Amino acid sequence: MVQNTGAADPSVVEQRVEEVWRDVLGMPEGGQHLTFFELHGQSISAVRIVGRLEDELGVTVDFGLLFEDPDLATFTKAVVALTS
């Protein structure tokens, strides 16, 4: 579940989501196709991602979304959808 707390420029949201994903999960260059679990995501990683997105974008993302094992594009699309 994603909760919208305000509109934001989609390109800014996409950039921030990728930065958070890359930082928390240590995504290598060219690793955009790797999923949350392929990047060794765990519950603490989910907490860090969700917390940072809330702090930086004011967006509330349900932890369960990450446990559906999305890749970066899928996760970003979901986050952008809640900010529009």
N, CA, C and O atoms as a CHARMM CRD file, in Angstrom:
* protein
*
  336
    1    1 MET  N      0.83900  -1.18300   0.00000 PROA 1      0.00000
    2    1 MET  CA     0.00000   0.00000   0.00000 PROA 1      0.00000
    3    1 MET  C      0.87300   1.23200   0.00000 PROA 1      0.00000
    4    1 MET  O      1.86900   1.30900   0.72000 PROA 1      0.00000
    5    2 VAL  N      0.48800   2.19300  -0.81600 PROA 2      0.00000
    6    2 VAL  CA     1.22400   3.44200  -0.88900 PROA 2      0.00000
    7    2 VAL  C      0.25300   4.56500  -0.56100 PROA 2      0.00000
    8    2 VAL  O     -0.89600   4.55300  -1.00200 PROA 2      0.00000
    9    3 GLN  N      0.71100   5.51500   0.20100 PROA 3      0.00000
   10    3 GLN  CA    -0.15700   6.63400   0.57700 PROA 3      0.00000
   11    3 GLN  C      0.46200   7.92100   0.06600 PROA 3      0.00000
   12    3 GLN  O      1.63900   8.19100   0.30600 PROA 3      0.00000
   13    4 ASN  N     -0.33000   8.71200  -0.63500 PROA 4      0.00000
   14    4 ASN  CA     0.12300   9.97400  -1.19000 PROA 4      0.00000
   15    4 ASN  C     -0.00700  11.07300  -0.14700 PROA 4      0.00000
   16    4 ASN  O     -1.07100  11.25800   0.44400 PROA 4      0.00000
   17    5 THR  N      1.07200  11.79500   0.07300 PROA 5      0.00000
   18    5 THR  CA     1.01800  12.91200   1.00800 PROA 5      0.00000
   19    5 THR  C      1.26300  14.23000   0.30200 PROA 5      0.00000
   20    5 THR  O      1.46900  15.24900   0.96100 PROA 5      0.00000
   21    6 GLY  N      1.24500  14.23800  -1.03900 PROA 6      0.00000
   22    6 GLY  CA     1.43100  15.47200  -1.79000 PROA 6      0.00000
   23    6 GLY  C      2.03100  15.21000  -3.14400 PROA 6      0.00000
   24    6 GLY  O      2.76900  14.24300  -3.32700 PROA 6      0.00000
   25    7 ALA  N      1.71500  16.07900  -4.10900 PROA 7      0.00000
   26    7 ALA  CA     2.22400  15.92400  -5.46300 PROA 7      0.00000
   27    7 ALA  C      3.70200  16.30900  -5.51900 PROA 7      0.00000
   28    7 ALA  O      4.15600  17.20300  -4.80600 PROA 7      0.00000
   29    8 ALA  N      4.43000  15.61800  -6.37700 PROA 8      0.00000
   30    8 ALA  CA     5.84500  15.90700  -6.56700 PROA 8      0.00000
   31    8 ALA  C      6.19100  15.66100  -8.02700 PROA 8      0.00000
   32    8 ALA  O      5.50800  14.90300  -8.71500 PROA 8      0.00000
   33    9 ASP  N      7.25300  16.30400  -8.49500 PROA 9      0.00000
   34    9 ASP  CA     7.73300  16.12500  -9.85900 PROA 9      0.00000
   35    9 ASP  C      8.19200  14.67300 -10.01600 PROA 9      0.00000
   36    9 ASP  O      9.07700  14.22600  -9.28600 PROA 9      0.00000
   37   10 PRO  N      7.60000  13.93300 -10.96000 PROA 10     0.00000
   38   10 PRO  CA     7.95200  12.51300 -11.12600 PROA 10     0.00000
   39   10 PRO  C      9.44100  12.27500 -11.35200 PROA 10     0.00000
   40   10 PRO  O      9.97800  11.28200 -10.86100 PROA 10     0.00000
   41   11 SER  N     10.11800  13.15100 -12.07600 PROA 11     0.00000
   42   11 SER  CA    11.54200  12.93000 -12.32700 PROA 11     0.00000
   43   11 SER  C     12.36300  13.05300 -11.04200 PROA 11     0.00000
   44   11 SER  O     13.35300  12.34600 -10.85900 PROA 11     0.00000
   45   12 VAL  N     11.94100  13.95500 -10.16000 PROA 12     0.00000
   46   12 VAL  CA    12.62200  14.11100  -8.86800 PROA 12     0.00000
   47   12 VAL  C     12.38500  12.87200  -8.00600 PROA 12     0.00000
   48   12 VAL  O     13.30000  12.36800  -7.35600 PROA 12     0.00000
   49   13 VAL  N     11.15000  12.39700  -8.01300 PROA 13     0.00000
   50   13 VAL  CA    10.81100  11.19200  -7.24300 PROA 13     0.00000
   51   13 VAL  C     11.62300  10.00100  -7.75900 PROA 13     0.00000
   52   13 VAL  O     12.20900   9.25900  -6.97100 PROA 13     0.00000
   53   14 GLU  N     11.65600   9.81900  -9.07500 PROA 14     0.00000
   54   14 GLU  CA    12.40900   8.70700  -9.65600 PROA 14     0.00000
   55   14 GLU  C     13.87300   8.76300  -9.25700 PROA 14     0.00000
   56   14 GLU  O     14.46500   7.74200  -8.90600 PROA 14     0.00000
   57   15 GLN  N     14.45400   9.94300  -9.30800 PROA 15     0.00000
   58   15 GLN  CA    15.86700  10.10600  -8.94900 PROA 15     0.00000
   59   15 GLN  C     16.10300   9.76200  -7.48100 PROA 15     0.00000
   60   15 GLN  O     17.05100   9.04800  -7.15600 PROA 15     0.00000
   61   16 ARG  N     15.24500  10.26600  -6.59400 PROA 16     0.00000
   62   16 ARG  CA    15.42700   9.99600  -5.16100 PROA 16     0.00000
   63   16 ARG  C     15.24100   8.52100  -4.85400 PROA 16     0.00000
   64   16 ARG  O     15.99700   7.94900  -4.06800 PROA 16     0.00000
   65   17 VAL  N     14.22600   7.89200  -5.47700 PROA 17     0.00000
   66   17 VAL  CA    13.99500   6.46700  -5.23300 PROA 17     0.00000
   67   17 VAL  C     15.22600   5.67100  -5.65800 PROA 17     0.00000
   68   17 VAL  O     15.67800   4.78800  -4.93000 PROA 17     0.00000
   69   18 GLU  N     15.76500   5.98200  -6.83000 PROA 18     0.00000
   70   18 GLU  CA    16.95900   5.25200  -7.28200 PROA 18     0.00000
   71   18 GLU  C     18.13200   5.47900  -6.34000 PROA 18     0.00000
   72   18 GLU  O     18.86600   4.53800  -6.03800 PROA 18     0.00000
   73   19 GLU  N     18.32200   6.70400  -5.87000 PROA 19     0.00000
   74   19 GLU  CA    19.42500   6.98800  -4.95400 PROA 19     0.00000
   75   19 GLU  C     19.28000   6.20400  -3.65100 PROA 19     0.00000
   76   19 GLU  O     20.25100   5.63600  -3.15100 PROA 19     0.00000
   77   20 VAL  N     18.07400   6.17600  -3.10900 PROA 20     0.00000
   78   20 VAL  CA    17.83100   5.44000  -1.86200 PROA 20     0.00000
   79   20 VAL  C     18.03600   3.94400  -2.09200 PROA 20     0.00000
   80   20 VAL  O     18.69800   3.27600  -1.29700 PROA 20     0.00000
   81   21 TRP  N     17.47100   3.42200  -3.17600 PROA 21     0.00000
   82   21 TRP  CA    17.58800   1.99200  -3.52000 PROA 21     0.00000
   83   21 TRP  C     19.06800   1.61500  -3.66400 PROA 21     0.00000
   84   21 TRP  O     19.52600   0.62300  -3.09900 PROA 21     0.00000
   85   22 ARG  N     19.80000   2.42100  -4.42700 PROA 22     0.00000
   86   22 ARG  CA    21.22100   2.15300  -4.67400 PROA 22     0.00000
   87   22 ARG  C     22.01300   2.19700  -3.36600 PROA 22     0.00000
   88   22 ARG  O     22.86100   1.33800  -3.12300 PROA 22     0.00000
   89   23 ASP  N     21.74000   3.18900  -2.53100 PROA 23     0.00000
   90   23 ASP  CA    22.47100   3.35700  -1.27500 PROA 23     0.00000
   91   23 ASP  C     22.17000   2.23000  -0.28800 PROA 23     0.00000
   92   23 ASP  O     23.08800   1.63000   0.27200 PROA 23     0.00000
   93   24 VAL  N     20.90400   1.95000  -0.07900 PROA 24     0.00000
   94   24 VAL  CA    20.52700   0.95100   0.92700 PROA 24     0.00000
   95   24 VAL  C     20.87400  -0.46700   0.48100 PROA 24     0.00000
   96   24 VAL  O     21.36600  -1.27000   1.27400 PROA 24     0.00000
   97   25 LEU  N     20.61500  -0.77100  -0.79000 PROA 25     0.00000
   98   25 LEU  CA    20.82400  -2.14300  -1.27500 PROA 25     0.00000
   99   25 LEU  C     22.18100  -2.36100  -1.93200 PROA 25     0.00000
  100   25 LEU  O     22.52000  -3.49300  -2.27700 PROA 25     0.00000
  101   26 GLY  N     22.95700  -1.31100  -2.10900 PROA 26     0.00000
  102   26 GLY  CA    24.27000  -1.45600  -2.72500 PROA 26     0.00000
  103   26 GLY  C     24.18200  -1.93100  -4.16700 PROA 26     0.00000
  104   26 GLY  O     24.99300  -2.74600  -4.60700 PROA 26     0.00000
  105   27 MET  N     23.19300  -1.41900  -4.90600 PROA 27     0.00000
  106   27 MET  CA    22.99200  -1.85700  -6.28000 PROA 27     0.00000
  107   27 MET  C     24.20600  -1.50000  -7.13200 PROA 27     0.00000
  108   27 MET  O     24.62800  -0.34400  -7.15500 PROA 27     0.00000
  109   28 PRO  N     24.76900  -2.48300  -7.83000 PROA 28     0.00000
  110   28 PRO  CA    25.91500  -2.20300  -8.69000 PROA 28     0.00000
  111   28 PRO  C     25.48300  -1.50800  -9.98300 PROA 28     0.00000
  112   28 PRO  O     24.30900  -1.54300 -10.34900 PROA 28     0.00000
  113   29 GLU  N     26.42400  -0.88600 -10.66000 PROA 29     0.00000
  114   29 GLU  CA    26.14100  -0.29200 -11.97000 PROA 29     0.00000
  115   29 GLU  C     25.56300  -1.37500 -12.86700 PROA 29     0.00000
  116   29 GLU  O     26.05800  -2.50200 -12.88400 PROA 29     0.00000
  117   30 GLY  N     24.52600  -1.03900 -13.60400 PROA 30     0.00000
  118   30 GLY  CA    23.89600  -2.01100 -14.50200 PROA 30     0.00000
  119   30 GLY  C     23.00500  -3.01200 -13.79500 PROA 30     0.00000
  120   30 GLY  O     22.53000  -3.96400 -14.41500 PROA 30     0.00000
  121   31 GLY  N     22.77000  -2.81100 -12.49900 PROA 31     0.00000
  122   31 GLY  CA    21.98300  -3.76800 -11.72700 PROA 31     0.00000
  123   31 GLY  C     20.52300  -3.39200 -11.55800 PROA 31     0.00000
  124   31 GLY  O     19.85000  -3.91200 -10.66800 PROA 31     0.00000
  125   32 GLN  N     20.02300  -2.49300 -12.40300 PROA 32     0.00000
  126   32 GLN  CA    18.65600  -2.02100 -12.26200 PROA 32     0.00000
  127   32 GLN  C     17.62600  -3.13900 -12.40700 PROA 32     0.00000
  128   32 GLN  O     16.51400  -3.02200 -11.89100 PROA 32     0.00000
  129   33 HSD  N     17.97600  -4.20600 -13.09200 PROA 33     0.00000
  130   33 HSD  CA    17.04700  -5.31800 -13.30600 PROA 33     0.00000
  131   33 HSD  C     16.97800  -6.26600 -12.10600 PROA 33     0.00000
  132   33 HSD  O     16.08600  -7.11100 -12.03600 PROA 33     0.00000
  133   34 LEU  N     17.90300  -6.13100 -11.17200 PROA 34     0.00000
  134   34 LEU  CA    17.92200  -7.01400 -10.00700 PROA 34     0.00000
  135   34 LEU  C     16.80000  -6.64700  -9.04600 PROA 34     0.00000
  136   34 LEU  O     16.50600  -5.46900  -8.84000 PROA 34     0.00000
  137   35 THR  N     16.18100  -7.65800  -8.46400 PROA 35     0.00000
  138   35 THR  CA    15.06900  -7.42500  -7.55500 PROA 35     0.00000
  139   35 THR  C     15.56600  -7.18100  -6.12600 PROA 35     0.00000
  140   35 THR  O     16.74300  -7.35500  -5.80800 PROA 35     0.00000
  141   36 PHE  N     14.62300  -6.77400  -5.29200 PROA 36     0.00000
  142   36 PHE  CA    14.92100  -6.50700  -3.88800 PROA 36     0.00000
  143   36 PHE  C     15.66200  -7.68200  -3.24200 PROA 36     0.00000
  144   36 PHE  O     16.67900  -7.48100  -2.57800 PROA 36     0.00000
  145   37 PHE  N     15.16400  -8.89200  -3.43000 PROA 37     0.00000
  146   37 PHE  CA    15.80500 -10.04900  -2.80700 PROA 37     0.00000
  147   37 PHE  C     17.09600 -10.44600  -3.50900 PROA 37     0.00000
  148   37 PHE  O     18.01900 -10.93900  -2.86100 PROA 37     0.00000
  149   38 GLU  N     17.17900 -10.24300  -4.81600 PROA 38     0.00000
  150   38 GLU  CA    18.43100 -10.53300  -5.53000 PROA 38     0.00000
  151   38 GLU  C     19.55100  -9.60800  -5.05600 PROA 38     0.00000
  152   38 GLU  O     20.73000  -9.95400  -5.13400 PROA 38     0.00000
  153   39 LEU  N     19.17100  -8.43200  -4.56400 PROA 39     0.00000
  154   39 LEU  CA    20.14000  -7.49700  -4.00000 PROA 39     0.00000
  155   39 LEU  C     20.32700  -7.72400  -2.49900 PROA 39     0.00000
  156   39 LEU  O     20.88400  -6.88200  -1.79500 PROA 39     0.00000
  157   40 HSD  N     19.84900  -8.87900  -2.02300 PROA 40     0.00000
  158   40 HSD  CA    19.97200  -9.29600  -0.62600 PROA 40     0.00000
  159   40 HSD  C     19.20700  -8.38500   0.32700 PROA 40     0.00000
  160   40 HSD  O     19.62000  -8.16100   1.46500 PROA 40     0.00000
  161   41 GLY  N     18.07200  -7.86000  -0.16900 PROA 41     0.00000
  162   41 GLY  CA    17.21500  -7.05000   0.67600 PROA 41     0.00000
  163   41 GLY  C     16.62900  -7.89400   1.80300 PROA 41     0.00000
  164   41 GLY  O     16.25400  -9.04900   1.60500 PROA 41     0.00000
  165   42 GLN  N     16.55900  -7.29800   2.97600 PROA 42     0.00000
  166   42 GLN  CA    16.00700  -7.94700   4.16100 PROA 42     0.00000
  167   42 GLN  C     15.06000  -6.95700   4.84000 PROA 42     0.00000
  168   42 GLN  O     14.89300  -5.82900   4.37600 PROA 42     0.00000
  169   43 SER  N     14.45400  -7.38000   5.92200 PROA 43     0.00000
  170   43 SER  CA    13.49600  -6.50700   6.59100 PROA 43     0.00000
  171   43 SER  C     14.13600  -5.19000   7.03100 PROA 43     0.00000
  172   43 SER  O     13.48900  -4.14500   6.95800 PROA 43     0.00000
  173   44 ILE  N     15.37600  -5.21500   7.48000 PROA 44     0.00000
  174   44 ILE  CA    16.02800  -3.97200   7.89300 PROA 44     0.00000
  175   44 ILE  C     16.24300  -3.05700   6.68900 PROA 44     0.00000
  176   44 ILE  O     16.16100  -1.83500   6.80900 PROA 44     0.00000
  177   45 SER  N     16.51800  -3.65400   5.52600 PROA 45     0.00000
  178   45 SER  CA    16.65300  -2.85900   4.30100 PROA 45     0.00000
  179   45 SER  C     15.32500  -2.19900   3.95900 PROA 45     0.00000
  180   45 SER  O     15.28800  -1.03000   3.57400 PROA 45     0.00000
  181   46 ALA  N     14.24200  -2.94200   4.09700 PROA 46     0.00000
  182   46 ALA  CA    12.91100  -2.39900   3.81200 PROA 46     0.00000
  183   46 ALA  C     12.60400  -1.23700   4.75000 PROA 46     0.00000
  184   46 ALA  O     12.06400  -0.21900   4.31500 PROA 46     0.00000
  185   47 VAL  N     12.93700  -1.37400   6.01200 PROA 47     0.00000
  186   47 VAL  CA    12.70500  -0.31300   6.99100 PROA 47     0.00000
  187   47 VAL  C     13.49600   0.93800   6.59700 PROA 47     0.00000
  188   47 VAL  O     12.97800   2.05300   6.65600 PROA 47     0.00000
  189   48 ARG  N     14.73300   0.74400   6.20200 PROA 48     0.00000
  190   48 ARG  CA    15.57300   1.88600   5.82400 PROA 48     0.00000
  191   48 ARG  C     15.04700   2.57800   4.56800 PROA 48     0.00000
  192   48 ARG  O     15.00700   3.80700   4.51200 PROA 48     0.00000
  193   49 ILE  N     14.64200   1.79800   3.55800 PROA 49     0.00000
  194   49 ILE  CA    14.11700   2.37900   2.31600 PROA 49     0.00000
  195   49 ILE  C     12.84300   3.15400   2.59500 PROA 49     0.00000
  196   49 ILE  O     12.71700   4.31400   2.20300 PROA 49     0.00000
  197   50 VAL  N     11.90300   2.51800   3.26900 PROA 50     0.00000
  198   50 VAL  CA    10.61200   3.15800   3.56300 PROA 50     0.00000
  199   50 VAL  C     10.82000   4.40700   4.41700 PROA 50     0.00000
  200   50 VAL  O     10.19400   5.43600   4.16400 PROA 50     0.00000
  201   51 GLY  N     11.67400   4.33300   5.40500 PROA 51     0.00000
  202   51 GLY  CA    11.94000   5.47500   6.27400 PROA 51     0.00000
  203   51 GLY  C     12.55400   6.64300   5.53100 PROA 51     0.00000
  204   51 GLY  O     12.16100   7.79200   5.73100 PROA 51     0.00000
  205   52 ARG  N     13.50800   6.35400   4.68300 PROA 52     0.00000
  206   52 ARG  CA    14.14700   7.43500   3.92300 PROA 52     0.00000
  207   52 ARG  C     13.18100   8.07500   2.93600 PROA 52     0.00000
  208   52 ARG  O     13.18000   9.29500   2.77100 PROA 52     0.00000
  209   53 LEU  N     12.35800   7.25900   2.27700 PROA 53     0.00000
  210   53 LEU  CA    11.39700   7.82300   1.33300 PROA 53     0.00000
  211   53 LEU  C     10.38500   8.71200   2.05700 PROA 53     0.00000
  212   53 LEU  O      9.97000   9.74800   1.53900 PROA 53     0.00000
  213   54 GLU  N     10.00200   8.29400   3.24600 PROA 54     0.00000
  214   54 GLU  CA     9.08000   9.12100   4.03000 PROA 54     0.00000
  215   54 GLU  C      9.75200  10.42900   4.43200 PROA 54     0.00000
  216   54 GLU  O      9.15300  11.49900   4.31800 PROA 54     0.00000
  217   55 ASP  N     10.98600  10.34500   4.89700 PROA 55     0.00000
  218   55 ASP  CA    11.72000  11.54500   5.31000 PROA 55     0.00000
  219   55 ASP  C     12.01200  12.48000   4.13800 PROA 55     0.00000
  220   55 ASP  O     11.84700  13.69500   4.25300 PROA 55     0.00000
  221   56 GLU  N     12.44400  11.91500   3.02000 PROA 56     0.00000
  222   56 GLU  CA    12.91600  12.72300   1.90000 PROA 56     0.00000
  223   56 GLU  C     11.81600  13.16600   0.94200 PROA 56     0.00000
  224   56 GLU  O     11.91500  14.22900   0.32800 PROA 56     0.00000
  225   57 LEU  N     10.76700  12.35500   0.81200 PROA 57     0.00000
  226   57 LEU  CA     9.71300  12.67500  -0.15500 PROA 57     0.00000
  227   57 LEU  C      8.34500  12.87300   0.48000 PROA 57     0.00000
  228   57 LEU  O      7.40900  13.31600  -0.18700 PROA 57     0.00000
  229   58 GLY  N      8.22200  12.55200   1.75200 PROA 58     0.00000
  230   58 GLY  CA     6.92900  12.65400   2.41300 PROA 58     0.00000
  231   58 GLY  C      5.93200  11.61800   1.92600 PROA 58     0.00000
  232   58 GLY  O      4.72400  11.85300   1.95900 PROA 58     0.00000
  233   59 VAL  N      6.42600  10.47700   1.47600 PROA 59     0.00000
  234   59 VAL  CA     5.59600   9.41500   0.91300 PROA 59     0.00000
  235   59 VAL  C      5.60700   8.22200   1.86100 PROA 59     0.00000
  236   59 VAL  O      6.66300   7.80300   2.33400 PROA 59     0.00000
  237   60 THR  N      4.43300   7.68400   2.13200 PROA 60     0.00000
  238   60 THR  CA     4.32900   6.49900   2.97100 PROA 60     0.00000
  239   60 THR  C      4.15100   5.27800   2.07600 PROA 60     0.00000
  240   60 THR  O      3.15700   5.15500   1.36100 PROA 60     0.00000
  241   61 VAL  N      5.12100   4.38400   2.12800 PROA 61     0.00000
  242   61 VAL  CA     5.09500   3.16200   1.32600 PROA 61     0.00000
  243   61 VAL  C      4.96300   1.98100   2.28100 PROA 61     0.00000
  244   61 VAL  O      5.67800   1.90500   3.28000 PROA 61     0.00000
  245   62 ASP  N      4.06600   1.07700   1.98300 PROA 62     0.00000
  246   62 ASP  CA     3.87800  -0.12800   2.79400 PROA 62     0.00000
  247   62 ASP  C      5.08700  -1.04500   2.60400 PROA 62     0.00000
  248   62 ASP  O      5.52400  -1.28000   1.47700 PROA 62     0.00000
  249   63 PHE  N      5.62000  -1.55900   3.70600 PROA 63     0.00000
  250   63 PHE  CA     6.76100  -2.47700   3.64100 PROA 63     0.00000
  251   63 PHE  C      6.45900  -3.67800   2.75500 PROA 63     0.00000
  252   63 PHE  O      7.35200  -4.20700   2.09300 PROA 63     0.00000
  253   64 GLY  N      5.21500  -4.10300   2.74400 PROA 64     0.00000
  254   64 GLY  CA     4.82100  -5.27600   1.97100 PROA 64     0.00000
  255   64 GLY  C      5.15000  -5.16000   0.49800 PROA 64     0.00000
  256   64 GLY  O      5.39500  -6.16600  -0.16600 PROA 64     0.00000
  257   65 LEU  N      5.15700  -3.94600  -0.01700 PROA 65     0.00000
  258   65 LEU  CA     5.49400  -3.74900  -1.42700 PROA 65     0.00000
  259   65 LEU  C      6.89500  -4.27200  -1.73000 PROA 65     0.00000
  260   65 LEU  O      7.12000  -4.87800  -2.77800 PROA 65     0.00000
  261   66 LEU  N      7.82400  -4.04300  -0.82700 PROA 66     0.00000
  262   66 LEU  CA     9.19300  -4.52400  -1.04100 PROA 66     0.00000
  263   66 LEU  C      9.27600  -6.04200  -0.95400 PROA 66     0.00000
  264   66 LEU  O     10.11600  -6.65800  -1.61200 PROA 66     0.00000
  265   67 PHE  N      8.41600  -6.64400  -0.15300 PROA 67     0.00000
  266   67 PHE  CA     8.44500  -8.10000  -0.01800 PROA 67     0.00000
  267   67 PHE  C      7.73900  -8.81400  -1.17200 PROA 67     0.00000
  268   67 PHE  O      7.69300 -10.04400  -1.21700 PROA 67     0.00000
  269   68 GLU  N      7.18300  -8.01700  -2.11600 PROA 68     0.00000
  270   68 GLU  CA     6.68300  -8.58300  -3.36200 PROA 68     0.00000
  271   68 GLU  C      7.83600  -8.74800  -4.34900 PROA 68     0.00000
  272   68 GLU  O      7.62200  -9.19100  -5.47700 PROA 68     0.00000
  273   69 ASP  N      9.04700  -8.40000  -3.93900 PROA 69     0.00000
  274   69 ASP  CA    10.30000  -8.57800  -4.67000 PROA 69     0.00000
  275   69 ASP  C     10.36800  -7.79100  -5.98000 PROA 69     0.00000
  276   69 ASP  O     10.65900  -8.36300  -7.03100 PROA 69     0.00000
  277   70 PRO  N     10.09800  -6.47000  -5.92200 PROA 70     0.00000
  278   70 PRO  CA    10.16100  -5.67700  -7.15000 PROA 70     0.00000
  279   70 PRO  C     11.59800  -5.37800  -7.57500 PROA 70     0.00000
  280   70 PRO  O     12.52200  -5.40500  -6.76200 PROA 70     0.00000
  281   71 ASP  N     11.76100  -5.09200  -8.86500 PROA 71     0.00000
  282   71 ASP  CA    13.01900  -4.51100  -9.30700 PROA 71     0.00000
  283   71 ASP  C     12.88200  -2.99100  -9.15400 PROA 71     0.00000
  284   71 ASP  O     11.83200  -2.49700  -8.74100 PROA 71     0.00000
  285   72 LEU  N     13.93700  -2.26000  -9.48400 PROA 72     0.00000
  286   72 LEU  CA    13.92300  -0.81400  -9.28600 PROA 72     0.00000
  287   72 LEU  C     12.80400  -0.14200 -10.07000 PROA 72     0.00000
  288   72 LEU  O     12.10400   0.71400  -9.53000 PROA 72     0.00000
  289   73 ALA  N     12.62300  -0.51300 -11.33200 PROA 73     0.00000
  290   73 ALA  CA    11.60500   0.12800 -12.16600 PROA 73     0.00000
  291   73 ALA  C     10.20600  -0.08200 -11.60500 PROA 73     0.00000
  292   73 ALA  O      9.40100   0.84900 -11.57100 PROA 73     0.00000
  293   74 THR  N      9.91800  -1.28800 -11.17100 PROA 74     0.00000
  294   74 THR  CA     8.59600  -1.60500 -10.62600 PROA 74     0.00000
  295   74 THR  C      8.34900  -0.83900  -9.33100 PROA 74     0.00000
  296   74 THR  O      7.26700  -0.29000  -9.12100 PROA 74     0.00000
  297   75 PHE  N      9.34900  -0.80700  -8.47500 PROA 75     0.00000
  298   75 PHE  CA     9.21100  -0.09500  -7.20500 PROA 75     0.00000
  299   75 PHE  C      9.06400   1.40800  -7.44300 PROA 75     0.00000
  300   75 PHE  O      8.22500   2.06300  -6.82400 PROA 75     0.00000
  301   76 THR  N      9.88300   1.94500  -8.34000 PROA 76     0.00000
  302   76 THR  CA     9.81900   3.37100  -8.64500 PROA 76     0.00000
  303   76 THR  C      8.45500   3.75700  -9.19000 PROA 76     0.00000
  304   76 THR  O      7.89400   4.78400  -8.80900 PROA 76     0.00000
  305   77 LYS  N      7.92900   2.94000 -10.07400 PROA 77     0.00000
  306   77 LYS  CA     6.60000   3.20700 -10.66200 PROA 77     0.00000
  307   77 LYS  C      5.54400   3.28900  -9.56200 PROA 77     0.00000
  308   77 LYS  O      4.68000   4.16500  -9.59900 PROA 77     0.00000
  309   78 ALA  N      5.60600   2.39000  -8.59100 PROA 78     0.00000
  310   78 ALA  CA     4.64600   2.38800  -7.49700 PROA 78     0.00000
  311   78 ALA  C      4.77700   3.64500  -6.64000 PROA 78     0.00000
  312   78 ALA  O      3.77200   4.22300  -6.22700 PROA 78     0.00000
  313   79 VAL  N      6.01300   4.06700  -6.37100 PROA 79     0.00000
  314   79 VAL  CA     6.22600   5.26000  -5.55400 PROA 79     0.00000
  315   79 VAL  C      5.77300   6.50800  -6.30600 PROA 79     0.00000
  316   79 VAL  O      5.13200   7.37900  -5.71800 PROA 79     0.00000
  317   80 VAL  N      6.09300   6.60900  -7.58400 PROA 80     0.00000
  318   80 VAL  CA     5.67200   7.75600  -8.37600 PROA 80     0.00000
  319   80 VAL  C      4.13800   7.84600  -8.41000 PROA 80     0.00000
  320   80 VAL  O      3.57500   8.93900  -8.34400 PROA 80     0.00000
  321   81 ALA  N      3.47600   6.70400  -8.51200 PROA 81     0.00000
  322   81 ALA  CA     2.02000   6.68600  -8.56400 PROA 81     0.00000
  323   81 ALA  C      1.39900   7.29500  -7.31500 PROA 81     0.00000
  324   81 ALA  O      0.34300   7.92300  -7.39600 PROA 81     0.00000
  325   82 LEU  N      2.03100   7.12300  -6.17400 PROA 82     0.00000
  326   82 LEU  CA     1.46200   7.70000  -4.96400 PROA 82     0.00000
  327   82 LEU  C      1.78300   9.14500  -4.75800 PROA 82     0.00000
  328   82 LEU  O      1.22500   9.77600  -3.86100 PROA 82     0.00000
  329   83 THR  N      2.66200   9.69100  -5.55500 PROA 83     0.00000
  330   83 THR  CA     2.98400  11.11100  -5.41900 PROA 83     0.00000
  331   83 THR  C      2.27200  11.97600  -6.44400 PROA 83     0.00000
  332   83 THR  O      2.41000  13.19900  -6.42400 PROA 83     0.00000
  333   84 SER  N      1.50900  11.35600  -7.34200 PROA 84     0.00000
  334   84 SER  CA     0.84600  12.15100  -8.38900 PROA 84     0.00000
  335   84 SER  C     -0.61800  12.39500  -8.07100 PROA 84     0.00000
  336   84 SER  O     -1.31900  13.04500  -8.84700 PROA 84     0.00000
